[in-house]
Amino acid sequence: MSDPLLTVADSLKDRARAALGSRNLILVGLMGAGKSSVGRILASQLGIPFIDSDHEIERVSRMTIAELFAAYGEEEFRALETRVMKRLLKNGPRVVSTGGGAFVNERTRRHIKKGGLSVWLKADLDVLWERVNKRDTRPLLKTENPKQTLENLMNARYPIYAQADVTVLSRDVRKEVMADEVLKAVVEAQKESAAS
């Protein structure tokens, strides 16, 4: 006899995989929202590749994100990010986690909208701060008051992230729970799209 909970979980994965089709599942949001950690779980559950766009940028440039910012500035970094995202999104399906500023860039946002289903992992300030203040690897937070900088980024970027196809609240729960909520949102988005 099969476990009913397992069957429900399998059918959610199957329905989400079918809803996605050949499209990419693209995770957007601020640093610390869980794009990479949740993205890896989603890719594993859906049986498709996972790509972290920041890691891909570091691979092709042979520099860290922080080194790129320091050497070339944010504008040049964003231009490189746009080129990398355009290439990554040509093929699918994949789960792609983006850097926090990728979706804010209008050209990159167009590639994302054309390249698949965008999911905004939306988190409140305290959740983000708890996740990002432990490491010193965020170039945009190398300021006198990094928590205020993070809040300023939220205020500037949240209206743009709201243009994503789907929004899922990222909060202090297990990553597997977040991944399931994203899968449910993918299925719901497909139902709504089919109904309209």
Disulfide bonds with the S-S distance in Angstrom:
none
